[in-house]
Amino acid sequence: MLNYDKLYIGGQWIEPATAELLEIRSPHDQRLVGRAAQASKIDVDLAVSAAKEAFISGSWPRMEPKERQAVIARFNELHAGRSAEIAALVTAENGSPISFTSFLQPALFEQTSAYLRAAAALGWEEKLPSGQILRREPVGVVAAVIPWNAPQQSALVKIIPALLAGCTVILKASPETALNSLLLGEIFNEAGLPKGVLSILPAQRETSEYLISHPDVDKVAFTGSTAAGRKIASVAGQQLKRVSLELGGKSAVIILEDADIKSAVASLKYSSFLNNGEACMAYTRVLAPRSRYEEIVGEAAKLAESLTVGDPSDPNTFVGPMVRADQQQRVRSYIELGVKEGARLVAGGLDIPQGLEDGFYVRPTVFADVDNQMRIAQEEIFGPVLVIIPYENEEEAVRIANDSPFGLAGGVWAGDKEHGLAVARRIRTGMMTVNAAQAGFDAPFGGFKASGIGREFGSIGLGQYVEYKTISI
């Protein structure tokens, strides 16, 4: 069992203002994984004060970019060296299968490396043809607020570019995954990050709201629900803070008539059901041509029933538990709603797999005969639930794909890749794949519409943490 009874504030381990510790329990069997300090408003004030002082008077913002890059490169190596340990801890805390966390953790080395490449190539100060000087300067004190579903990825995708830009950062970690977030403090200290530059505060919603609205926070970087994102945007608008929001999704994958159906449906294992379906960019709407509809429905049902559900620490498990009891109930309520709305349940459902009654489990579920106006097709469920929507022709498929309040991701499966690319260009989302092509960390990640504001990854993600200054001589 792991215990962090102190908070990481300004690079130091400090007693929290409140003695009450968070208890982190496994969503698989409720065993105690560990205890962690939680932040109050007093701790937020201390962390923001340290960050502001380090930004105004400290060395970090005034270092040469290469010096900051050297510290982050050192962190990247140290973090990679603890990948297996961190993967196991995340799995224990939030129920993500070890097969997923063991894949994701090493991938974060490349995520940070892409930011390092972008920082090395960026013109931090350059002379324009007009003779003016253009400078890129750090935005200031950053509040990075992250969820529980992929905590390390969500943390580093914000902390790393902010630090490379010369900002100081307060990471507000989710209570469910406080342990692995606090562990980052150990690694940053070992990497040589100066005092005052980073704080890590696991906290409940009220404390999080206090941090976001703190007058000395210059920018909020948030990943989470669209509802929470709207509140943050409202606060940021009132205070004229900079803000970037990576929010929800209800992404569609269009299977064209000439596609390889078996390959297209097989890919849903990783695009729709990965990480227990608790993924903002999951392809949760499958758009299938009428001419091949039942074939696709049958293959999708077989896929869902084939997925191993169980103990997330077992390497053979593909779908683990939902993170909390209320999240399990939320997903189950959508399954009940789908039946009431008239959709055809072809796989999964409400029964919990035998022997897993102590955990927050939901079976991988597939609905057919879904109309895009049903709530199960319009609202983000955030669980292993897939809906299959029929379409008559390509024009209707594009219309249905775009008929969503969200616009985060999506995919096209086509026999002709150029045709698939033409369809992908017509979908209003921030990211698209053709025939399940893999995305890299140099390209921007983020969404249209209610899926967010701003982008992450690479040079464009790094640019979210700089201000542009023009100097005329």
C-alpha positions as CSV (number, residue, x, y, z in Angstrom):
1,M,0.0,0.0,0.0
2,L,1.3,3.4,-1.0
3,N,0.9,6.5,1.2
4,Y,1.6,10.2,0.4
5,D,0.7,12.1,3.5
6,K,2.2,15.4,2.2
7,L,1.5,17.6,-0.8
8,Y,4.0,18.5,-3.4
9,I,4.0,22.3,-3.3
10,G,6.7,24.3,-5.1
11,G,9.0,21.3,-5.3
12,Q,8.8,20.5,-1.6
13,W,6.8,17.9,0.4
14,I,4.6,20.0,2.7
15,E,2.1,19.0,5.4
16,P,-1.4,19.8,4.0
17,A,-3.7,22.2,5.8
18,T,-6.2,19.4,6.4
19,A,-5.2,16.1,8.1
20,E,-7.9,14.1,6.3
21,L,-6.4,11.8,3.8
22,L,-8.0,10.5,0.6
23,E,-8.5,6.7,0.5
24,I,-7.9,5.3,-2.9
25,R,-9.7,2.0,-3.4
26,S,-9.6,-0.5,-6.2
27,P,-12.7,-0.3,-8.4
28,H,-12.2,-4.0,-9.0
29,D,-12.6,-5.3,-5.4
30,Q,-12.6,-2.2,-3.1
31,R,-9.3,-3.1,-1.5
32,L,-7.3,-0.1,-0.2
33,V,-4.6,0.8,-2.7
34,G,-3.2,3.7,-0.7
35,R,-3.8,7.1,1.0
36,A,-3.0,10.5,-0.2
37,A,-3.1,14.1,1.1
38,Q,-5.7,16.3,-0.3
39,A,-5.5,20.0,-0.9
40,S,-7.7,22.7,0.5
41,K,-8.0,26.4,-0.4
42,I,-5.2,27.2,2.0
43,D,-2.9,24.8,0.1
44,V,-4.0,26.3,-3.2
45,D,-3.0,29.8,-2.0
46,L,0.4,28.4,-1.0
47,A,1.0,26.7,-4.3
48,V,-0.2,29.7,-6.4
49,S,2.0,32.0,-4.3
50,A,5.0,29.7,-4.9
51,A,4.3,29.6,-8.6
52,K,3.8,33.3,-8.9
53,E,7.1,34.0,-7.1
54,A,9.0,31.5,-9.2
55,F,7.6,33.1,-12.3
56,I,8.3,36.7,-11.3
57,S,11.7,36.2,-9.6
58,G,12.9,32.7,-10.2
59,S,15.3,31.2,-12.7
60,W,13.0,29.0,-14.7
61,P,11.4,31.6,-17.0
62,R,14.7,33.3,-17.6
63,M,16.7,30.2,-18.5
64,E,17.8,29.7,-22.0
65,P,15.2,27.4,-23.7
66,K,17.9,24.7,-24.1
67,E,18.5,24.7,-20.4
68,R,14.8,24.0,-19.7
69,Q,14.8,21.3,-22.4
70,A,17.7,19.6,-20.7
71,V,15.8,19.3,-17.5
72,I,12.7,18.0,-19.3
73,A,14.8,15.5,-21.3
74,R,16.2,14.2,-18.0
75,F,12.7,13.9,-16.6
76,N,11.6,12.0,-19.7
77,E,14.3,9.4,-19.2
78,L,13.6,9.0,-15.5
79,H,9.8,8.7,-16.1
80,A,10.3,6.1,-18.8
81,G,12.5,4.1,-16.3
82,R,9.5,3.8,-14.0
83,S,6.9,3.0,-16.7
84,A,6.0,-0.5,-15.4
85,E,5.6,0.8,-11.8
86,I,3.4,3.7,-12.9
87,A,1.3,1.5,-15.2
88,A,0.6,-0.9,-12.3
89,L,-0.3,2.0,-10.0
90,V,-2.7,3.6,-12.4
91,T,-4.4,0.2,-13.0
92,A,-4.8,-0.3,-9.3
93,E,-6.3,3.2,-8.8
94,N,-8.7,3.6,-11.7
95,G,-9.3,0.1,-13.1
96,S,-7.7,0.7,-16.5
97,P,-6.5,-2.7,-17.7
98,I,-2.8,-3.3,-17.3
99,S,-2.7,-4.2,-21.0
100,F,-3.7,-0.6,-21.7
101,T,-1.6,1.2,-19.1
102,S,1.5,-0.9,-20.0
103,F,1.0,0.3,-23.6
104,L,0.3,3.9,-22.8
105,Q,3.1,4.6,-20.3
106,P,6.0,3.9,-22.7
107,A,4.2,5.9,-25.4
108,L,4.4,9.0,-23.1
109,F,8.2,9.0,-23.7
110,E,7.4,9.8,-27.4
111,Q,4.7,12.3,-26.4
112,T,7.3,14.3,-24.4
113,S,10.0,13.8,-27.0
114,A,7.6,15.4,-29.6
115,Y,7.3,18.5,-27.3
116,L,11.1,18.6,-26.9
117,R,11.5,18.5,-30.7
118,A,9.0,21.3,-31.0
119,A,10.8,23.4,-28.4
120,A,14.2,22.9,-30.0
121,A,12.8,24.0,-33.4
122,L,10.8,27.0,-32.1
123,G,12.0,30.5,-32.8
124,W,11.8,31.8,-29.3
125,E,13.0,35.2,-30.5
126,E,13.3,36.0,-34.2
127,K,13.7,39.1,-36.4
128,L,10.9,39.7,-38.8
129,P,11.4,41.1,-42.4
130,S,10.1,44.4,-41.1
131,G,13.0,44.6,-38.7
132,Q,10.8,44.1,-35.7
133,I,11.5,41.4,-33.1
134,L,9.0,38.7,-32.4
135,R,9.3,37.0,-29.0
136,R,7.5,34.0,-27.6
137,E,7.3,34.4,-23.9
138,P,5.7,32.1,-21.2
139,V,2.0,32.8,-20.5
140,G,2.6,32.8,-16.7
141,V,1.1,30.6,-13.9
142,V,-0.8,27.7,-15.3
143,A,-3.4,25.6,-13.6
144,A,-3.6,22.2,-15.2
145,V,-6.7,20.3,-14.2
146,I,-7.0,16.7,-15.2
147,P,-9.4,13.7,-15.0
148,W,-8.9,10.1,-13.8
149,N,-9.1,8.0,-17.0
150,A,-5.6,8.5,-18.3
151,P,-4.0,10.6,-15.5
152,Q,-0.3,10.4,-16.6
153,Q,-1.0,11.3,-20.2
154,S,-3.4,14.1,-19.2
155,A,-0.9,15.5,-16.7
156,L,2.2,15.4,-19.0
157,V,0.4,16.7,-22.1
158,K,-0.1,19.9,-20.1
159,I,2.9,20.1,-17.7
160,I,5.6,19.4,-20.3
161,P,4.7,22.2,-22.8
162,A,4.0,24.7,-20.0
163,L,7.4,24.0,-18.4
164,L,9.2,24.1,-21.8
165,A,7.6,27.5,-22.4
166,G,9.0,28.8,-19.1
167,C,5.7,28.8,-17.2
168,T,5.1,27.6,-13.6
169,V,2.4,25.0,-13.0
170,I,-0.1,23.8,-10.4
171,L,-1.4,20.3,-11.4
172,K,-4.8,19.7,-9.9
173,A,-5.1,15.9,-9.8
174,S,-8.2,13.8,-9.6
175,P,-8.9,12.2,-6.1
176,E,-9.3,8.8,-7.7
177,T,-5.8,8.9,-9.1
178,A,-3.9,11.0,-6.5
179,L,-1.1,8.5,-5.9
180,N,0.4,8.3,-9.4
181,S,0.0,12.1,-9.8
182,L,2.0,12.8,-6.6
183,L,4.6,10.3,-7.7
184,L,5.4,12.7,-10.5
185,G,6.8,15.1,-7.9
186,E,9.5,12.6,-7.0
187,I,10.6,12.3,-10.6
188,F,10.6,16.1,-11.3
189,N,12.7,16.6,-8.2
190,E,15.2,14.0,-9.3
191,A,15.3,15.6,-12.8
192,G,16.4,18.9,-11.2
193,L,13.4,21.1,-11.6
194,P,13.9,24.3,-9.6
195,K,11.9,25.0,-6.5
196,G,8.6,26.8,-6.8
197,V,8.0,25.8,-10.4
198,L,5.6,22.9,-9.9
199,S,3.0,21.9,-7.4
200,I,0.7,18.8,-7.4
201,L,-2.6,19.0,-5.6
202,P,-5.1,16.2,-5.4
203,A,-8.4,17.9,-4.6
204,Q,-12.1,17.7,-4.7
205,R,-14.3,19.8,-7.0
206,E,-14.7,22.8,-4.6
207,T,-11.0,23.2,-4.3
208,S,-10.5,22.8,-8.0
209,E,-13.0,25.6,-8.7
210,Y,-11.1,27.8,-6.2
211,L,-7.9,27.2,-8.1
212,I,-9.4,27.9,-11.5
213,S,-10.8,31.2,-10.3
214,H,-7.7,32.3,-8.4
215,P,-6.7,35.8,-9.6
216,D,-3.0,34.9,-9.8
217,V,-3.6,32.0,-12.3
218,D,-2.9,33.2,-15.8
219,K,-4.1,30.2,-17.8
220,V,-6.2,27.1,-17.2
221,A,-5.5,23.9,-19.1
222,F,-8.4,21.4,-18.6
223,T,-9.3,17.9,-19.7
224,G,-12.7,16.7,-18.7
225,S,-16.4,16.9,-19.3
226,T,-18.0,19.4,-21.6
227,A,-20.3,20.6,-18.8
228,A,-17.2,21.4,-16.6
229,G,-15.5,22.9,-19.5
230,R,-18.3,25.4,-20.0
231,K,-18.0,26.5,-16.4
232,I,-14.3,27.0,-16.7
233,A,-14.7,28.9,-19.9
234,S,-17.2,31.2,-18.2
235,V,-14.7,31.9,-15.3
236,A,-11.9,32.4,-17.7
237,G,-14.0,34.8,-19.8
238,Q,-14.9,36.9,-16.7
239,Q,-11.2,37.1,-15.7
240,L,-9.7,37.2,-19.2
241,K,-7.6,34.2,-18.4
242,R,-6.1,32.1,-21.2
243,V,-7.8,28.8,-21.5
244,S,-7.5,25.5,-23.4
245,L,-10.2,22.8,-23.0
246,E,-10.0,19.2,-24.1
247,L,-13.6,18.0,-23.6
248,G,-16.0,15.2,-24.6
249,G,-16.8,13.4,-27.7
250,K,-19.3,11.1,-29.5
251,S,-17.1,10.2,-32.4
252,A,-18.4,8.4,-35.5
253,V,-16.7,5.9,-37.7
254,I,-18.1,5.5,-41.2
255,I,-17.8,2.1,-42.7
256,L,-18.2,2.6,-46.5
257,E,-19.8,-0.1,-48.6
258,D,-16.6,-1.3,-50.2
259,A,-14.7,-1.5,-46.9
260,D,-13.1,-4.7,-45.5
261,I,-15.9,-5.3,-43.0
262,K,-14.0,-7.8,-40.8
263,S,-11.0,-5.5,-40.5
264,A,-13.2,-2.4,-39.9
265,V,-15.1,-4.1,-37.1
266,A,-12.0,-5.7,-35.6
267,S,-10.5,-2.3,-35.2
268,L,-13.4,-1.2,-33.0
269,K,-11.7,-3.2,-30.2
270,Y,-9.1,-0.5,-29.9
271,S,-11.0,2.5,-31.1
272,S,-14.3,2.0,-29.2
273,F,-13.7,-0.3,-26.2
274,L,-10.1,0.6,-25.2
275,N,-9.6,1.7,-21.6
276,N,-13.0,0.3,-20.6
277,G,-14.7,2.8,-23.0
278,E,-13.7,5.6,-20.7
279,A,-12.0,7.6,-23.4
280,C,-13.1,11.0,-24.8
281,M,-12.1,10.1,-28.4
282,A,-13.7,6.6,-28.5
283,Y,-15.5,5.8,-31.7
284,T,-18.9,5.2,-30.1
285,R,-21.1,5.6,-33.2
286,V,-20.7,3.2,-36.0
287,L,-22.3,4.3,-39.3
288,A,-23.1,1.3,-41.4
289,P,-24.5,1.0,-45.0
290,R,-28.0,-0.6,-45.2
291,S,-26.6,-3.0,-47.8
292,R,-24.2,-4.5,-45.3
293,Y,-25.9,-3.5,-42.0
294,E,-26.7,-6.9,-40.5
295,E,-23.2,-8.2,-41.4
296,I,-21.6,-5.3,-39.5
297,V,-24.0,-5.7,-36.6
298,G,-23.3,-9.4,-36.3
299,E,-19.5,-8.9,-36.4
300,A,-19.7,-6.1,-33.8
301,A,-21.8,-8.3,-31.5
302,K,-19.3,-11.1,-31.8
303,L,-16.4,-8.7,-31.0
304,A,-18.1,-7.3,-27.9
305,E,-18.9,-10.8,-26.5
306,S,-15.3,-11.9,-27.2
307,L,-13.7,-9.2,-25.0
308,T,-12.3,-10.5,-21.7
309,V,-13.9,-8.7,-18.8
310,G,-12.3,-8.9,-15.4
311,D,-9.5,-8.1,-13.0
312,P,-7.6,-5.1,-14.6
313,S,-4.3,-6.3,-13.2
314,D,-4.6,-9.5,-15.3
315,P,-2.8,-9.1,-18.6
316,N,-5.5,-11.1,-20.4
317,T,-8.2,-8.6,-19.4
318,F,-9.4,-6.1,-22.0
319,V,-12.3,-4.5,-20.2
320,G,-11.9,-3.7,-16.5
321,P,-14.3,-1.9,-14.1
322,M,-15.7,1.6,-14.3
323,V,-13.8,3.9,-12.0
324,R,-16.6,4.5,-9.4
325,A,-20.0,3.1,-8.4
326,D,-21.8,6.2,-9.7
327,Q,-20.0,5.9,-13.1
328,Q,-21.1,2.3,-13.3
329,Q,-24.6,3.3,-12.6
330,R,-24.5,6.1,-15.1
331,V,-23.4,3.7,-17.9
332,R,-26.0,1.2,-16.8
333,S,-28.7,3.9,-17.0
334,Y,-27.8,4.6,-20.6
335,I,-28.2,0.9,-21.4
336,E,-31.6,1.0,-19.8
337,L,-32.4,4.1,-21.8
338,G,-31.3,2.6,-25.1
339,V,-33.8,-0.3,-24.6
340,K,-36.5,2.2,-23.8
341,E,-35.7,4.3,-26.8
342,G,-36.3,1.3,-29.0
343,A,-32.8,0.3,-29.9
344,R,-32.0,-3.4,-30.4
345,L,-29.6,-4.8,-27.8
346,V,-27.4,-7.3,-29.6
347,A,-24.6,-7.8,-27.1
348,G,-23.9,-7.1,-23.4
349,G,-26.6,-5.5,-21.3
350,L,-27.2,-5.0,-17.6
351,D,-26.1,-8.3,-16.1
352,I,-22.7,-8.2,-14.4
353,P,-20.2,-11.0,-15.2
354,Q,-20.3,-13.8,-12.7
355,G,-17.6,-13.4,-9.9
356,L,-17.2,-9.7,-10.5
357,E,-20.1,-8.4,-8.4
358,D,-17.8,-6.6,-6.0
359,G,-16.5,-4.4,-8.7
360,F,-18.0,-1.6,-10.8
361,Y,-18.3,-3.7,-14.0
362,V,-20.3,-3.1,-17.2
363,R,-20.3,-5.7,-20.0
364,P,-19.3,-4.4,-23.4
365,T,-22.6,-3.5,-25.0
366,V,-23.8,-3.0,-28.6
367,F,-27.0,-1.5,-29.8
368,A,-28.4,-1.8,-33.3
369,D,-31.3,-0.1,-35.1
370,V,-30.2,3.2,-33.5
371,D,-31.5,6.5,-34.8
372,N,-29.0,9.3,-34.5
373,Q,-31.5,11.5,-32.6
374,M,-31.7,9.0,-29.7
375,R,-29.9,10.1,-26.6
376,I,-27.6,7.1,-26.7
377,A,-26.4,8.4,-30.0
378,Q,-26.1,12.1,-29.0
379,E,-24.8,12.0,-25.4
380,E,-21.3,10.9,-24.2
381,I,-21.8,7.7,-22.2
382,F,-18.1,7.2,-21.2
383,G,-18.3,3.4,-21.0
384,P,-18.1,0.3,-23.2
385,V,-21.3,1.0,-25.1
386,L,-21.4,1.1,-28.9
387,V,-24.3,2.2,-31.2
388,I,-24.7,1.2,-34.8
389,I,-26.6,3.6,-37.0
390,P,-27.7,2.6,-40.6
391,Y,-27.4,5.0,-43.5
392,E,-28.7,4.8,-47.1
393,N,-25.9,6.6,-49.0
394,E,-22.7,8.5,-48.5
395,E,-24.4,11.9,-48.2
396,E,-26.5,10.7,-45.4
397,A,-23.5,9.1,-43.7
398,V,-21.7,12.5,-43.7
399,R,-24.8,14.3,-42.5
400,I,-25.2,11.8,-39.6
401,A,-21.5,12.0,-38.6
402,N,-21.7,15.8,-38.4
403,D,-25.1,15.8,-36.6
404,S,-23.5,15.9,-33.2
405,P,-22.8,18.6,-30.6
406,F,-19.2,17.1,-30.4
407,G,-16.4,17.1,-32.9
408,L,-13.4,15.5,-31.4
409,A,-12.4,12.5,-33.5
410,G,-13.7,10.0,-36.1
411,G,-12.8,7.5,-38.7
412,V,-13.6,6.2,-42.2
413,W,-13.1,2.7,-43.5
414,A,-12.9,2.4,-47.3
415,G,-11.7,0.0,-49.9
416,D,-10.3,3.0,-51.8
417,K,-8.1,5.1,-49.5
418,E,-8.4,8.2,-51.6
419,H,-12.2,7.9,-51.4
420,G,-11.9,7.5,-47.7
421,L,-9.7,10.6,-47.5
422,A,-12.3,12.6,-49.4
423,V,-15.0,11.6,-46.9
424,A,-12.7,12.3,-44.0
425,R,-12.2,15.9,-45.2
426,R,-16.0,16.5,-44.9
427,I,-16.3,15.5,-41.3
428,R,-16.2,18.4,-38.8
429,T,-13.9,17.0,-36.2
430,G,-10.4,17.8,-35.0
431,M,-9.0,14.4,-35.8
432,M,-9.8,11.7,-38.4
433,T,-8.3,8.4,-39.4
434,V,-8.7,6.5,-42.6
435,N,-8.6,2.7,-42.2
436,A,-7.5,3.0,-38.6
437,A,-4.2,4.7,-39.4
438,Q,-2.1,5.5,-36.3
439,A,-1.8,9.1,-35.2
440,G,1.5,10.6,-33.9
441,F,2.4,13.1,-31.2
442,D,3.7,15.8,-33.5
443,A,0.2,16.5,-34.9
444,P,-2.4,18.5,-32.9
445,F,-5.0,16.8,-30.8
446,G,-8.3,18.5,-29.9
447,G,-11.8,19.1,-31.2
448,F,-14.4,21.3,-32.9
449,K,-17.7,22.4,-31.4
450,A,-18.4,21.2,-27.8
451,S,-15.3,19.1,-27.8
452,G,-13.1,21.9,-26.7
453,I,-10.9,24.9,-27.4
454,G,-7.2,24.8,-28.4
455,R,-5.0,21.9,-29.2
456,E,-2.4,19.6,-27.5
457,F,0.8,17.8,-28.8
458,G,3.8,19.0,-30.7
459,S,4.5,22.6,-31.8
460,I,0.9,23.6,-31.8
461,G,0.3,22.3,-28.3
462,L,3.5,24.1,-27.1
463,G,2.1,27.3,-28.6
464,Q,-0.8,27.2,-26.2
465,Y,1.5,28.2,-23.4
466,V,3.2,31.3,-25.0
467,E,2.3,34.9,-25.4
468,Y,3.6,36.8,-28.5
469,K,5.4,40.0,-28.0
470,T,6.5,42.4,-30.8
471,I,9.3,44.8,-30.2
472,S,9.9,47.7,-32.6
473,I,13.3,49.3,-32.5
